[in-house]
Amino acid sequence: MAVTPLARLEAETLATLRRIAADFTPAVLASSLAAEDMVLTDLILRNQLDIGIFSLDTGRLHAETVAMFERIRQHYGYQVAIFRPQAAAVEQYVAEHGLNAFYDSVELRHACCEIRKVEPLARALAGKKAWVTGQRRSQSMTRSALDVEEYDAARSMSKFNPLADWSEQDVWDYIHAHQVPYNDLHDHGYPSIGCEPCTRAVQPGEDVRAGRWWWENPDSKECGLHLVDGKLIRIKAIVATAEGK
């Protein structure tokens, strides 16, 4: 019997995950609880791989996204580790700029993402040898040159994007074939899901990440989790200031 393209992708991705579990312990999957990360969650948990799974609860997530924690627990018997932003840094940002100041400028939006996402990510990755993401090349122009394996110099660790070669159709074919639970927002025009005030549904034919920070230019549409241009240094200064250090 001929091997289907999806079966080939699944086998290649599983081989990558097995190598991560064998050679990069401790390793973790940074899950946004969106479709791509649910594919990786299913592969990891169904095959009992030694890769932890965590997610960032920014405090601004959709209710449907938060509900995924319990759906994963019920379906797989696994509790995703949750990392949240430091309250002092959030309070300082809101006091100085306003709750939704991220609409005012790219700089303020990046600052919000750094507090709510980048700093918690640093805590989640502390002591790990590698982290895994659900990024795909076809998601956006900022990810078009994505490699399956790369080195995260800012964090001095390996980083893997096992779904880099997958298309959106591949992701959904896998989810339906394996009856993987997924975020209900995907059924309502949300191919890419982030914080509630920064995510909208997309129209037919729009880029899959068009609903993320839709008021910005496409080349600025990253939150800082996957950038290595000094943001980790700046977030430490922001948090330290908020804590009075």
C-alpha positions, 0 to 999 in steps of 0.5 A, a space after each residue: 500500500 502506498 504511503 500517503 503524503 499525510 502519513 509521510 509527514 506524520 512519520 517524519 514529525 514523529 521521528 523528530 519528536 522521538 529524537 528530541 525526547 531521546 537527545 534533548 531531555 528535558 524538552 518542552 512543547 510551548 503550546 498556544 492550544 491552537 490547531 498546530 500545537 494540538 497535533 504536536 500534543 497528540 503525537 507526544 501524548 499518544 506516543 508517550 514521549 518524554 516531552 513536557 507541555 506548557 502554555 502561557 495564560 496571558 490573562 487576555 485569552 478567549 474563554 474557548 482557549 482557556 477551556 482547552 486546558 480541561 479538554 486536554 485533561 479529559 481527553 488525554 489525562 494530562 495537565 498542561 503546565 500553565 505560566 502566567 505574567 508577573 502581576 506587578 509588571 502587568 499592573 505597571 503597564 496598565 497604570 502607565 499606558 492603559 489596559 489596551 494601549 497596545 492599539 496605540 503603537 507597535 512599541 506598546 504592543 510589543 511591550 505588552 507581549 513581552 510582559 504577558 508572553 516573553 517573560 513567562 516563556 523565559 521561566 517556562 524554558 528555564 533549565 530546558 535543553 530544547 523547546 518545540 513549537 507549532 510554527 509552519 512556514 506557510 503561516 506568514 511572511 515572518 516564518 517563510 524561512 523556518 527550519 525544522 531545527 534551529 539554535 535559539 541563541 538568545 536562550 542558548 538552547 535548541 529549538 524545533 519546529 516539527 510542523 515547518 513543512 506542514 500545510 494548514 490542510 495537513 494539520 486539519 487532515 491529521 486532526 480529523 483522522 485522529 479525532 484530536 480535540 481543538 479550539 472551537 474558535 477555529 470553526 468560527 473563522 480563527 485560523 490563528 488564535 492569540 489574546 482576545 483583544 488582538 485576534 479577530 476572525 479572518 475573511 475567506 482568502 485572507 492570510 491565516 495570520 491576518 487576524 493577529 494584530 490586524 492593525 499592524 503591518 505584516 512584517 511586525 506581526 510577531 509577539 517576541 516569543 520567536 525573536 532574538 533581537 534583545 527582547 529578553 534583555 529588555 523584558 528583564 528590565 521591565 519586570 525588575 522595574 515593576 518589582 522595584 528592583 
